Amino acid sequence: MASPKKSAPPPADAPRRIVTKEEASEQIREVGHKIFTDIIRKNRKPEMKFPIRSLANVKYNPKKGYFEILGKQSTRTLTYNTVKSFAQSMRLLATTKKDLLDKNDIAGKREVYYNSKSWGECRFDEQPESDTLLDDIEGMLGINREQLGYIPEERGGDVTGPLTVIDRNPTSGEVVKINCAKLGSGAWSIPSRVEHLQFESKAKFILVIETASLFQRLVHHRYYEKADCILISMSGVPTRACRRFIRRLADDRRLPVLVFTDGDPYGYCNIYRTLKVGSGQAAHINSFFCVPQAQYLGVTPDDIKTYHLEDATHPLEEVDIKRAKDALKNDPFIRHHKPWQDALNKMLALGVRIEQQAFAKHGLNYVLDTYLPDKLKRRDFLP
């Protein structure tokens, strides 16, 4: 079975180095000192600047391989009308420094919301308020929130195959080695924080899969032994932890990354695009969480005819059509790559979408016995 070529070494502009807790704490202290100076010594209204997190404030850099944030910022100035939001910003910065960084502790987004109930009049009324502010602070500091001590609520993804993950006991510091090929019928769950992990593997590539059901089929039949690959399940749009884990593993072991999703605009423009180049909402940290070496294996509109799946498709819904047309018009990544424009236009012309499980028309294991080996042999991938 042919396999993807090994990746080249990470580019010179690979993700920035990890910020220490001491450095992050000092950066927050400097923000507080500037605001103190503006109020007490310069007698002027203090302000904080946050990058605007949207697709309209990014550009796609094909050399670097991800969405870069542009210079548009929003300014939060202390006025009569903004005193509550300004106070909330300062209180959250203080909590981050004193309770998390300085004490080497962690917190979830939900805990942040409830912690604010002791903040008096500057408490958050609803969790979306604290979530948005935490994202703003992450952007202002240029430090991802995992390094600030905030852990995501969602699962990171599942991993199996010829990979040994080297972890540490958080209490004792003892080294823990997890052999992902020796977990029986299960898989190893990616933790919320992955920067400290190390890897041992002789796999040829990483295969990233959208749906849990297809991942379980490949695990059940130990496809990773036949293909000599590491299998990773995203279960939809990949979490930050999942994206960062794939990036670190691919960079560390110089492994190609192939992505296998449903053949629909959501799989292309949300799941795959987010994994490969990031998103507008997280443009300030895309260099850290994207996987620019990723390539798209399938399912593509061309696969429908090639594998005789015409009667295993579903009509595009209005939301699919809108998403595809919007991507063709506004998404910098899609607009840069003609093969993706062709794929979306062909999907719109056919008026159908197709799921990963459609290959079961030819037999439950057709996808692992025929489709995947064929795609790997032909190296028929989208950028």
Stockholm file with secondary structure:
# STOCKHOLM 1.0

chainA/1-383         MASPKKSAPPPADAPRRIVTKEEASEQIREVGHKIFTDIIRKNRKPEMKFPIRSLANVKYNPKKGYFEILGKQSTRTLTYNTVKSFAQSMRLLATTKKDLLDKNDIAGKREVYYNSKSWGECRFDEQPESDTLLDDIEGMLGINREQLGYIPEERGGDVTGPLTVIDRNPTSGEVVKINCAKLGSGAWSIPSRVEHLQFESKAKFILVIETASLFQRLVHHRYYEKADCILISMSGVPTRACRRFIRRLADDRRLPVLVFTDGDPYGYCNIYRTLKVGSGQAAHINSFFCVPQAQYLGVTPDDIKTYHLEDATHPLEEVDIKRAKDALKNDPFIRHHKPWQDALNKMLALGVRIEQQAFAKHGLNYVLDTYLPDKLKRRDFLP
#=GR chainA/1-383 SS CCCCCCCCCCCTTCSCCCCCHHHHHHHHHHHHHHHHIIIIISCSCCEEEEECCSGGGEEEETTTTEEEECSCEEEEECCTTTHHHHHHHHHHHHHIIIIIITTTCCEEHHHHHHHGGGSGGGCCSSHHHHHHHHHHHHHHHTCCHHHHTEECSSCCCEEESSCEEEEECTTTCCEEEEETTSSTTCCEECCSCCTTCEEECCCSEEEEESCHHHHHHHHHTTHHHHHTEEEEECSSSCCHHHHHHHHHHHHHHTCCEEEECCBSHHIIIIIIHHHHHCCSTTGGGHHHHCCTTEEEEECCHHHHHHTTCGGGCEECCHHHHHHHHHHHHHCHHHHHCHHHHHHHHHHHHHTEEBCGGGGGGGCTTHIIIIIHHHHHHHTCCBC
#=GC SS_cons         CCCCCCCCCCCTTCSCCCCCHHHHHHHHHHHHHHHHIIIIISCSCCEEEEECCSGGGEEEETTTTEEEECSCEEEEECCTTTHHHHHHHHHHHHHIIIIIITTTCCEEHHHHHHHGGGSGGGCCSSHHHHHHHHHHHHHHHTCCHHHHTEECSSCCCEEESSCEEEEECTTTCCEEEEETTSSTTCCEECCSCCTTCEEECCCSEEEEESCHHHHHHHHHTTHHHHHTEEEEECSSSCCHHHHHHHHHHHHHHTCCEEEECCBSHHIIIIIIHHHHHCCSTTGGGHHHHCCTTEEEEECCHHHHHHTTCGGGCEECCHHHHHHHHHHHHHCHHHHHCHHHHHHHHHHHHHTEEBCGGGGGGGCTTHIIIIIHHHHHHHTCCBC
//
